[in-house]
Each structure stands twice: as structure tokens, then as C-alpha cells.
Amino acid sequence: MTEPLCPGKAAWPELLGADGKIAAATIEREKNYRVKAVIVLIGTIVIEDFVCTRVRVWVDKRGIVVKVPVAGKAAWPELLGADGKIAAATIEREKNYRVKAVIVLIGTIVIEDFVCTRVRVWVDKRGIVVKVPVAG
């Protein structure tokens, strides 16, 4: 089995709705201070780069966590408009095959659960990615 790119805990769904400062402290404590939890106001433009030592804690204007904090890269906006099969292969390769990229036809009903080892790749009937793939 291959080693994960970001060893240890990868996501904190239990912090959704928590105070951002408490969430950041929790993440840094659980990752043994090897990561920096960065509080970011929702809507802020950030570079979607892959950094194992950073976890973004997305908060609203009240400081409440509004997105599940995830270690490393969690979204692939650069794949919007790409072929779905190529996008899925790219995601799995970048995540060192520790996630499963699932191609889903837009309009398909799915369970809205959070699974940190899954990325849904939403495609149209031509197989083109129509939504930004996001971990979860």
C-alpha cells in the first residue's frame, strides 16, 4: 500500500459549526503541531495549492466554521471543463490514490454525506466536468 501524501487525520467534519479559533487550535493539537490551521473568511480568494502542513478553517463573519476543514488540497477548480475520466485520474494521482474519484452525471441524486476519501466529479452527458470537484 502507498503512503498517504498527508499522513494522519485528513478532515475534521466534527468542527463544522464550531468557533473558528477553537477549531484551529483543535486541528493543530491533533496533528501534533505539524500543521498550521489558517482561519479564512468564506468568500476570500485563495490559491488552491496542495500543502500538507496547512489546513484552512473557513469561517463566516461571526467566526463560525462553515466548511469541513481538510488537510492538503480539497478542490480542483482547474479541472472544470475537462474530460471527466481525465479529471478523476488526475485527482486520484494527486492524492496518491488515497481517495476515490467518482464520476457522477449531473442531475443524479446522491446522498449528501461527507466522506473525506471521496471526490465526486460531476459531468454532463458529454462527460465534461461541470462542477468544481471537491473532496467530501
N, C-alpha and C positions, 0 to 999 in steps of 0.2 A: 504494500500500500504506500502511496506517495505521502510525503509530509505536507501538511497544510501550509499555505503561504503565511497565514497569520495564526500561529498556534494559540491554543486556549479558547476561551469563550469568544464568540463572534458577534453575538447580538444580545440586547437587553430589552425584550418586549415587556418585561415586568416594570420598566421605568416609564412607560407611556403614561402620561398624566401626572407624573411626579414633578416636583420642583427641579428646575434645571441644574442649580448648584449642587443639590443633594445627589442628583443623577450623575453628574460629572465626578463627584467625589467617590461615589459607589463604583463607577467604572474603573477609575484609576486604582482604587483599593483592590478590586477583584482581579485586575490584570497585573497586580504586584508592582504598580507604579512604572510599568514598562511602556505605558501609553499615555498620551496626553489627551484628555477629554476636552474638546473645544466647544463652548456654547455658541450657537449660531442662531440669529433671529430668522424665523421662517420667511422666505422670500428673498433672502440675501443670495446674491450670485457668488458661487464658489467654483473653483476648478475641480472637476470630477476626476481627480487623480487617485492612484492606489497607494495608500500609506498605511502600513500595518500598525504603526506606532501612533496613529491618530484615530479618535472616534469623535465624530461630530454629534453634538447633542442639540437637536433642532427644537427651539422653543418659540412660543408665541410672545406677544408683547407683555404678558403677565409673568413670563419666565417659566411657563409650564411646558413640559416635553410633549411635542405634537407628532413626532415621528420616532419609530423604533431606532435607537442608536445601534449602529452596525460598524464593526471594525473593518478597515480597509475600504475598498471600492464597493459601492452598493448600487450604482446606477450606471447605465451605458447610453447616454444621450447621443453619442457619436454613431450608434447603430440604427437610429431612426432613419427609415427609408432603405435600409439594407435588406438583402435576402435573408429570410428567417433562419434558414439552415446554417448559413454562414455566421449569422449573429449568435445563434445558440452555441456553435462550435467555438467562437471567439470567447464568449462568456465562460464556458467550461474550461478552456485553456488558461484564461487569465486567472481564474480562481483555483488553478491547479487541480481541476477535476473534483474538487470538494463540494461543488454544487451541481445540481441537475438543472439545465436549461430546458424548459418545457415549452414547445411551440403550441400556441392556442389561437384558434381562429376568432377574430374579433366578433363579439356578439354571443360567444359561448358562455353559458352560465357556469361559474366556478364558485367553490367555497371561498369566502373571503377570510381565510386564516393566514397567519404569519408563520412561514417556515423558512428559517434563515439559510437553509441549504437548497432553496429552490428559487429560480428566476423564471418568471413567465415571459415568454417572447410573443407578444400579441401581433398577429399578422392578418393581412386582408386575404381575399380569395386568390390573389396572385402570389401569396407567400412573402409579401413585403412587410417589414416591421412598421406598425402604425402607432405604437405607443412606446415610450422610453422603457426599456427593460429595467426592472428594479428588483433587488433581492427581497425575498419575503414571500 
